[in-house]
């Protein structure tokens, strides 16, 4: 196995710092998928997968995707909360992958709240 050079170590440090900043750096948009037991049973994993696909297709670097526990709205699961800086949070109810993609494209990317899913 080849020895690591100083340049290799610097590259590893920069890559690690970039990955950590994506997790912990502040963001202007936060998306929370509520994945308590009720959310998972209702399909929150599929909603999360749809969001991850949408995130991979955008060049925006100010959006963060999180998981969260139950918010005591079990009858409306899966729930997704969108928090955009300087705006009140919006909780979307009974989400599906299709609805989630629409919310991402319209609300997250253009600021147009999808009132029919609230």
GUVEXSE-896662 format. One record per residue: residue number from 1; residue in one letter; z, y, x of N, C-alpha, C, O in turn. Coordinates in nm, 4 decimals, always signed. Layout:
N
- kolmar, vexfi, npz, npy, npx, capz, capy, capx, cpz, cpy, cpx, opz, opy, opx
- NUM, a, Z, Y, X, Z, Y, X, Z, Y, X, Z, Y, X;
...
This chain:
118
- kolmar, vexfi, npz, npy, npx, capz, capy, capx, cpz, cpy, cpx, opz, opy, opx
- 1, x, +0.0000, -0.1181, +0.0849, +0.0000, +0.0000, +0.0000, +0.0000, +0.1241, +0.0893, +0.0777, +0.1331, +0.1843;
- 2, x, -0.0865, +0.2182, +0.0583, -0.0992, +0.3396, +0.1382, +0.0219, +0.4300, +0.1175, +0.0821, +0.4322, +0.0101;
- 3, x, +0.0557, +0.5033, +0.2206, +0.1665, +0.5982, +0.2113, +0.1206, +0.7219, +0.1341, +0.0041, +0.7611, +0.1393;
- 4, x, +0.2145, +0.7814, +0.0634, +0.1855, +0.9044, -0.0094, +0.1840, +1.0216, +0.0876, +0.2672, +1.0319, +0.1777;
- 5, x, +0.0874, +1.1087, +0.0663, +0.0796, +1.2286, +0.1488, +0.1557, +1.3412, +0.0796, +0.1992, +1.3289, -0.0349;
- 6, x, +0.1701, +1.4502, +0.1524, +0.2355, +1.5675, +0.0952, +0.1567, +1.6171, -0.0263, +0.2161, +1.6577, -0.1263;
- 7, x, +0.0245, +1.6140, -0.0182, -0.0610, +1.6572, -0.1286, -0.0434, +1.5668, -0.2515, -0.0436, +1.6142, -0.3651;
- 8, x, -0.0283, +1.4360, -0.2269, -0.0041, +1.3430, -0.3375, +0.1252, +1.3781, -0.4101, +0.1298, +1.3799, -0.5331;
- 9, x, +0.2293, +1.4058, -0.3336, +0.3588, +1.4390, -0.3919, +0.3537, +1.5705, -0.4699, +0.4153, +1.5825, -0.5758;
- 10, x, +0.2812, +1.6674, -0.4183, +0.2660, +1.7960, -0.4883, +0.1926, +1.7748, -0.6205, +0.2303, +1.8320, -0.7227;
- 11, x, +0.0872, +1.6921, -0.6183, +0.0121, +1.6628, -0.7411, +0.1019, +1.5921, -0.8430, +0.0990, +1.6260, -0.9613;
- 12, x, +0.1807, +1.4952, -0.7991, +0.2725, +1.4244, -0.8889, +0.3728, +1.5214, -0.9492, +0.4027, +1.5144, -1.0684;
- 13, x, +0.4247, +1.6118, -0.8672, +0.5212, +1.7102, -0.9159, +0.4590, +1.8003, -1.0226, +0.5203, +1.8255, -1.1263;
- 14, x, +0.3370, +1.8488, -0.9969, +0.2693, +1.9365, -1.0933, +0.2386, +1.8627, -1.2233, +0.2571, +1.9182, -1.3316;
- 15, x, +0.1921, +1.7385, -1.2139, +0.1613, +1.6600, -1.3330, +0.2870, +1.6349, -1.4159, +0.2848, +1.6453, -1.5385;
- 16, x, +0.3957, +1.6020, -1.3481, +0.5220, +1.5771, -1.4176, +0.5732, +1.7040, -1.4838, +0.6202, +1.6995, -1.5975;
- 17, x, +0.5651, +1.8160, -1.4153, +0.6103, +1.9434, -1.4722, +0.5281, +1.9794, -1.5955, +0.5826, +2.0284, -1.6944;
- 18, x, +0.3976, +1.9555, -1.5902, +0.3110, +1.9843, -1.7048, +0.3486, +1.8967, -1.8237, +0.3586, +1.9459, -1.9361;
- 19, x, +0.3694, +1.7679, -1.8001, +0.4068, +1.6773, -1.9089, +0.5418, +1.7145, -1.9678, +0.5598, +1.7087, -2.0894;
- 20, x, +0.6361, +1.7522, -1.8843, +0.7680, +1.7908, -1.9336, +0.7602, +1.9206, -2.0132, +0.8307, +1.9356, -2.1130;
- 21, x, +0.6766, +2.0135, -1.9715, +0.6656, +2.1397, -2.0445, +0.6070, +2.1169, -2.1831, +0.6407, +2.1893, -2.2768;
- 22, x, +0.5205, +2.0181, -2.1976, +0.4663, +1.9873, -2.3290, +0.5750, +1.9387, -2.4232, +0.5665, +1.9590, -2.5443;
- 23, x, +0.6772, +1.8747, -2.3677, +0.7873, +1.8261, -2.4506, +0.8896, +1.9334, -2.4802, +0.9399, +1.9416, -2.5922;
- 24, x, +0.9213, +2.0160, -2.3816, +1.0377, +2.1029, -2.3942, +1.0063, +2.2517, -2.4021, +1.0920, +2.3303, -2.4426;
- 25, x, +0.8883, +2.2909, -2.3653, +0.8527, +2.4321, -2.3694, +0.8460, +2.4785, -2.5151, +0.8111, +2.4014, -2.6045;
- 26, x, +0.8792, +2.6027, -2.5368, +0.8725, +2.6531, -2.6736, +0.7277, +2.6511, -2.7222, +0.6336, +2.6575, -2.6431;
- 27, x, +0.7128, +2.6422, -2.8525, +0.5799, +2.6350, -2.9117, +0.5746, +2.7274, -3.0312, +0.6761, +2.7514, -3.0967;
- 28, x, +0.4571, +2.7792, -3.0597, +0.4444, +2.8658, -3.1766, +0.4282, +2.7842, -3.3044, +0.4479, +2.8367, -3.4139;
- 29, x, +0.3924, +2.6564, -3.2918, +0.3812, +2.5679, -3.4075, +0.4564, +2.4384, -3.3774, +0.4338, +2.3741, -3.2749;
- 30, x, +0.5471, +2.4014, -3.4696, +0.6193, +2.2748, -3.4580, +0.5912, +2.1933, -3.5828, +0.6041, +2.2424, -3.6949;
- 31, x, +0.5532, +2.0697, -3.5623, +0.5268, +1.9783, -3.6730, +0.6295, +1.8656, -3.6644, +0.6428, +1.7994, -3.5615;
- 32, x, +0.7018, +1.8453, -3.7745, +0.8029, +1.7394, -3.7782, +0.7648, +1.6364, -3.8837, +0.7444, +1.6688, -4.0007;
- 33, x, +0.7558, +1.5125, -3.8396, +0.7338, +1.4016, -3.9320, +0.8700, +1.3376, -3.9527, +0.9323, +1.2911, -3.8572;
- 34, x, +0.9164, +1.3349, -4.0768, +1.0489, +1.2821, -4.1074, +1.0400, +1.1299, -4.1175, +0.9797, +1.0744, -4.2093;
- 35, x, +1.1029, +1.0647, -4.0188, +1.0882, +0.9207, -4.0049, +1.2209, +0.8471, -4.0177, +1.2544, +0.7614, -3.9360;
- 36, x, +1.2956, +0.8822, -4.1218, +1.4103, +0.7996, -4.1570, +1.3572, +0.6690, -4.2143, +1.2360, +0.6510, -4.2256;
- 37, x, +1.4463, +0.5782, -4.2504, +1.4039, +0.4489, -4.3042, +1.3135, +0.4658, -4.4268, +1.2144, +0.3943, -4.4421;
- 38, x, +1.3486, +0.5608, -4.5133, +1.2690, +0.5820, -4.6341, +1.1299, +0.6364, -4.5991, +1.0306, +0.5978, -4.6607;
- 39, x, +1.1235, +0.7240, -4.5022, +0.9954, +0.7794, -4.4602, +0.9051, +0.6739, -4.3991, +0.7859, +0.6674, -4.4294;
- 40, x, +0.9624, +0.5918, -4.3132, +0.8840, +0.4852, -4.2496, +0.8331, +0.3883, -4.3553, +0.7168, +0.3480, -4.3526;
- 41, x, +0.9205, +0.3509, -4.4486, +0.8798, +0.2586, -4.5557, +0.7680, +0.3174, -4.6417, +0.6855, +0.2438, -4.6958;
- 42, x, +0.7655, +0.4495, -4.6539, +0.6649, +0.5154, -4.7376, +0.5348, +0.5450, -4.6634, +0.4380, +0.5890, -4.7254;
- 43, x, +0.5302, +0.5217, -4.5315, +0.4057, +0.5417, -4.4576, +0.4072, +0.6504, -4.3520, +0.3010, +0.6971, -4.3109;
- 44, x, +0.5251, +0.6922, -4.3068, +0.5336, +0.8005, -4.2084, +0.4663, +0.7647, -4.0754, +0.4180, +0.8535, -4.0051;
- 45, x, +0.4629, +0.6373, -4.0408, +0.3959, +0.5990, -3.9142, +0.2461, +0.6285, -3.9208, +0.1874, +0.6741, -3.8226;
- 46, x, +0.1848, +0.6029, -4.0349, +0.0418, +0.6336, -4.0507, +0.0176, +0.7841, -4.0460, -0.0825, +0.8300, -3.9911;
- 47, x, +0.1098, +0.8601, -4.1038, +0.1004, +1.0064, -4.0996, +0.1129, +1.0552, -3.9557, +0.0379, +1.1430, -3.9129;
- 48, x, +0.2071, +0.9989, -3.8814, +0.2250, +1.0360, -3.7406, +0.0997, +1.0017, -3.6597, +0.0570, +1.0807, -3.5755;
- 49, x, +0.0419, +0.8866, -3.6844, -0.0804, +0.8469, -3.6136, -0.1944, +0.9442, -3.6420, -0.2697, +0.9798, -3.5513;
- 50, x, -0.2073, +0.9870, -3.7666, -0.3119, +1.0837, -3.8024, -0.2903, +1.2162, -3.7295, -0.3854, +1.2774, -3.6810;
- 51, x, -0.1650, +1.2598, -3.7221, -0.1344, +1.3848, -3.6507, -0.1624, +1.3726, -3.5022, -0.2135, +1.4662, -3.4409;
- 52, x, -0.1300, +1.2600, -3.4445, -0.1559, +1.2402, -3.3019, -0.3063, +1.2448, -3.2736, -0.3490, +1.2984, -3.1714;
- 53, x, -0.3859, +1.1886, -3.3641, -0.5313, +1.1940, -3.3491, -0.5806, +1.3378, -3.3579, -0.6629, +1.3804, -3.2768;
- 54, x, -0.5305, +1.4130, -3.4562, -0.5690, +1.5539, -3.4702, -0.5283, +1.6350, -3.3473, -0.6048, +1.7185, -3.2990;
- 55, x, -0.4073, +1.6098, -3.2974, -0.3590, +1.6821, -3.1787, -0.4492, +1.6552, -3.0589, -0.4764, +1.7459, -2.9802;
- 56, x, -0.4955, +1.5323, -3.0447, -0.5809, +1.4960, -2.9314, -0.7167, +1.5646, -2.9379, -0.7839, +1.5796, -2.8359;
- 57, x, -0.7569, +1.6062, -3.0575, -0.8884, +1.6675, -3.0752, -0.8871, +1.8192, -3.0704, -0.9926, +1.8818, -3.0812;
- 58, x, -0.7708, +1.8794, -3.0547, -0.7640, +2.0250, -3.0491, -0.7335, +2.0705, -2.9068, -0.6676, +2.0002, -2.8302;
- 59, x, -0.7820, +2.1872, -2.8736, -0.7546, +2.2444, -2.7415, -0.6276, +2.3290, -2.7415, -0.5851, +2.3773, -2.6366;
- 60, x, -0.5673, +2.3470, -2.8582, -0.4471, +2.4300, -2.8674, -0.3334, +2.3685, -2.7872, -0.3078, +2.2485, -2.7966;
- 61, x, -0.2653, +2.4512, -2.7084, -0.1540, +2.4053, -2.6256, -0.0192, +2.4520, -2.6785, +0.0838, +2.4240, -2.6172;
- 62, x, -0.0179, +2.5230, -2.7916, +0.1059, +2.5793, -2.8462, +0.1596, +2.5016, -2.9655, +0.2450, +2.5520, -3.0385;
- 63, x, +0.1111, +2.3802, -2.9863, +0.1534, +2.2975, -3.0986, +0.2328, +2.1796, -3.0439, +0.1904, +2.1131, -2.9493;
- 64, x, +0.3496, +2.1544, -3.1052, +0.4324, +2.0415, -3.0649, +0.4565, +1.9517, -3.1857, +0.4775, +1.9994, -3.2973;
- 65, x, +0.4533, +1.8222, -3.1618, +0.4741, +1.7224, -3.2655, +0.6054, +1.6501, -3.2379, +0.6283, +1.6012, -3.1273;
- 66, x, +0.6912, +1.6437, -3.3391, +0.8235, +1.5823, -3.3257, +0.8442, +1.4808, -3.4379, +0.7761, +1.4833, -3.5404;
- 67, x, +0.9397, +1.3924, -3.4151, +0.9898, +1.3095, -3.5243, +1.1279, +1.3606, -3.5594, +1.1960, +1.4226, -3.4776;
- 68, x, +1.1676, +1.3337, -3.6814, +1.2980, +1.3770, -3.7287, +1.3487, +1.2726, -3.8259, +1.2726, +1.1872, -3.8713;
- 69, x, +1.4748, +1.2789, -3.8573, +1.5330, +1.1858, -3.9524, +1.5084, +1.2291, -4.0958, +1.4288, +1.3187, -4.1239;
- 70, x, +1.5778, +1.1639, -4.1829, +1.5664, +1.1884, -4.3266, +1.6164, +1.3288, -4.3617, +1.7113, +1.3787, -4.3012;
- 71, x, +1.5516, +1.3915, -4.4596, +1.5970, +1.5219, -4.5088, +1.6443, +1.5118, -4.6541, +1.6436, +1.6101, -4.7281;
- 72, x, +1.6852, +1.3911, -4.6930, +1.7398, +1.3644, -4.8272, +1.6432, +1.3989, -4.9393, +1.6838, +1.4467, -5.0453;
- 73, x, +1.5170, +1.3749, -4.9154, +1.4147, +1.3917, -5.0186, +1.3359, +1.2606, -5.0277, +1.2129, +1.2597, -5.0221;
- 74, x, +1.4091, +1.1510, -5.0417, +1.3517, +1.0168, -5.0323, +1.2396, +0.9918, -5.1331, +1.1443, +0.9200, -5.1030;
- 75, x, +1.2501, +1.0493, -5.2499, +1.1494, +1.0243, -5.3531, +1.0157, +1.0919, -5.3219, +0.9152, +1.0639, -5.3871;
- 76, x, +1.0146, +1.1802, -5.2231, +0.8908, +1.2511, -5.1906, +0.8356, +1.2130, -5.0527, +0.7465, +1.2803, -5.0010;
- 77, x, +0.8875, +1.1066, -4.9938, +0.8415, +1.0638, -4.8617, +0.6989, +1.0104, -4.8690, +0.6546, +0.9662, -4.9750;
- 78, x, +0.6276, +1.0141, -4.7584, +0.6602, +1.0755, -4.6306, +0.6501, +1.2276, -4.6358, +0.5591, +1.2839, -4.6966;
- 79, x, +0.7464, +1.2923, -4.5701, +0.7529, +1.4385, -4.5650, +0.7168, +1.4873, -4.4255, +0.7492, +1.4235, -4.3253;
- 80, x, +0.6497, +1.6005, -4.4209, +0.6123, +1.6656, -4.2951, +0.6507, +1.8124, -4.3070, +0.6168, +1.8784, -4.4053;
- 81, x, +0.7215, +1.8631, -4.2066, +0.7580, +2.0048, -4.2046, +0.6746, +2.0759, -4.0997, +0.6658, +2.0316, -3.9852;
- 82, x, +0.6132, +2.1867, -4.1397, +0.5358, +2.2705, -4.0490, +0.6155, +2.3983, -4.0278, +0.6490, +2.4679, -4.1237;
- 83, x, +0.6459, +2.4293, -3.9019, +0.7162, +2.5521, -3.8662, +0.6250, +2.6347, -3.7759, +0.5974, +2.5978, -3.6617;
- 84, x, +0.5798, +2.7460, -3.8296, +0.4968, +2.8385, -3.7521, +0.5820, +2.9600, -3.7207, +0.6521, +3.0125, -3.8072;
- 85, x, +0.5752, +3.0032, -3.5977, +0.6572, +3.1147, -3.5497, +0.6485, +3.2348, -3.6450, +0.5402, +3.2744, -3.6880;
- 86, x, +0.7652, +3.2911, -3.6762, +0.7781, +3.4087, -3.7622, +0.7394, +3.3846, -3.9082, +0.7131, +3.4795, -3.9820;
- 87, x, +0.7360, +3.2578, -3.9496, +0.7082, +3.2238, -4.0883, +0.8135, +3.1230, -4.1344, +0.8686, +3.0494, -4.0525;
- 88, x, +0.8418, +3.1191, -4.2647, +0.9372, +3.0187, -4.3120, +0.8775, +2.8782, -4.3001, +0.7563, +2.8612, -4.3138;
- 89, x, +0.9617, +2.7776, -4.2746, +0.9096, +2.6405, -4.2664, +0.8554, +2.5945, -4.4012, +0.9028, +2.6371, -4.5065;
- 90, x, +0.7567, +2.5080, -4.3964, +0.6956, +2.4528, -4.5167, +0.7094, +2.3013, -4.5108, +0.6705, +2.2384, -4.4125;
- 91, x, +0.7655, +2.2429, -4.6173, +0.7792, +2.0974, -4.6254, +0.6694, +2.0439, -4.7164, +0.6601, +2.0805, -4.8335;
- 92, x, +0.5869, +1.9570, -4.6604, +0.4817, +1.8906, -4.7374, +0.5333, +1.7538, -4.7803, +0.5950, +1.6822, -4.7014;
- 93, x, +0.5075, +1.7183, -4.9058, +0.5630, +1.5963, -4.9649, +0.4537, +1.4945, -4.9944, +0.3367, +1.5284, -5.0120;
- 94, x, +0.4964, +1.3674, -4.9992, +0.4087, +1.2553, -5.0341, +0.2789, +1.2596, -4.9541, +0.1691, +1.2527, -5.0093;
- 95, x, +0.2946, +1.2710, -4.8234, +0.1783, +1.2855, -4.7366, +0.1114, +1.1511, -4.7097, +0.1765, +1.0468, -4.7032;
- 96, x, -0.0180, +1.1569, -4.6947, -0.1003, +1.0433, -4.6543, -0.1750, +1.0885, -4.5283, -0.1754, +1.2076, -4.4974;
- 97, x, -0.2375, +0.9969, -4.4557, -0.3156, +1.0407, -4.3398, -0.4235, +1.1431, -4.3762, -0.4478, +1.2368, -4.3001;
- 98, x, -0.4877, +1.1259, -4.4912, -0.5931, +1.2199, -4.5330, -0.5352, +1.3585, -4.5615, -0.5890, +1.4593, -4.5157;
- 99, x, -0.4257, +1.3630, -4.6372, -0.3615, +1.4911, -4.6664, -0.3125, +1.5570, -4.5374, -0.3227, +1.6785, -4.5202;
- 100, x, -0.2600, +1.4754, -4.4484, -0.2069, +1.5260, -4.3219, -0.3169, +1.5904, -4.2386, -0.2971, +1.6972, -4.1807;
- 101, x, -0.4320, +1.5258, -4.2327, -0.5442, +1.5849, -4.1570, -0.5840, +1.7195, -4.2173, -0.6120, +1.8146, -4.1444;
- 102, x, -0.5864, +1.7273, -4.3510, -0.6207, +1.8545, -4.4179, -0.5178, +1.9625, -4.3856, -0.5547, +2.0760, -4.3553;
- 103, x, -0.3888, +1.9284, -4.3917, -0.2829, +2.0242, -4.3611, -0.2951, +2.0712, -4.2157, -0.2789, +2.1898, -4.1869;
- 104, x, -0.3234, +1.9794, -4.1261, -0.3378, +2.0170, -3.9858, -0.4539, +2.1151, -3.9687, -0.4385, +2.2197, -3.9057;
- 105, x, -0.5688, +2.0814, -4.0243, -0.6874, +2.1657, -4.0096, -0.6709, +2.3019, -4.0776, -0.7104, +2.4042, -4.0218;
- 106, x, -0.6132, +2.3032, -4.1965, -0.6041, +2.4276, -4.2729, -0.4783, +2.5090, -4.2401, -0.4890, +2.6279, -4.2104;
- 107, x, -0.3601, +2.4478, -4.2449, -0.2367, +2.5231, -4.2253, -0.2084, +2.5461, -4.0776, -0.1878, +2.6598, -4.0352;
- 108, x, -0.2073, +2.4397, -3.9997, -0.1701, +2.4525, -3.8591, -0.2727, +2.5339, -3.7814, -0.2357, +2.6229, -3.7048;
- 109, x, -0.3995, +2.5047, -3.7999, -0.5023, +2.5711, -3.7187, -0.5468, +2.7063, -3.7728, -0.5852, +2.7935, -3.6949;
- 110, x, -0.5425, +2.7261, -3.9059, -0.5927, +2.8532, -3.9596, -0.4884, +2.9322, -4.0384, -0.5152, +3.0451, -4.0794;
- 111, x, -0.3691, +2.8743, -4.0603, -0.2632, +2.9470, -4.1286, -0.2691, +2.9424, -4.2802, -0.1936, +3.0133, -4.3467;
- 112, x, -0.3567, +2.8611, -4.3360, -0.3741, +2.8533, -4.4814, -0.2837, +2.7430, -4.5382, -0.3151, +2.6245, -4.5270;
- 113, x, -0.1716, +2.7829, -4.5991, -0.0767, +2.6876, -4.6565, -0.1435, +2.6099, -4.7694, -0.2111, +2.6681, -4.8542;
- 114, x, -0.1246, +2.4799, -4.7699, -0.1833, +2.3921, -4.8713, -0.0810, +2.3706, -4.9829, -0.0071, +2.2721, -4.9829;
- 115, x, -0.0779, +2.4637, -5.0773, +0.0269, +2.4677, -5.1791, +0.0275, +2.3454, -5.2701, +0.1312, +2.3146, -5.3287;
- 116, x, -0.0836, +2.2753, -5.2839, -0.0855, +2.1598, -5.3720, -0.0091, +2.0392, -5.3162, +0.0121, +1.9414, -5.3880;
- 117, x, +0.0327, +2.0450, -5.1882, +0.1100, +1.9356, -5.1289, +0.2570, +1.9722, -5.1067, +0.3335, +1.8902, -5.0560;
- 118, x, +0.2969, +2.0922, -5.1433, +0.4335, +2.1385, -5.1169, +0.5261, +2.0855, -5.2250, +0.6462, +2.1126, -5.2222;
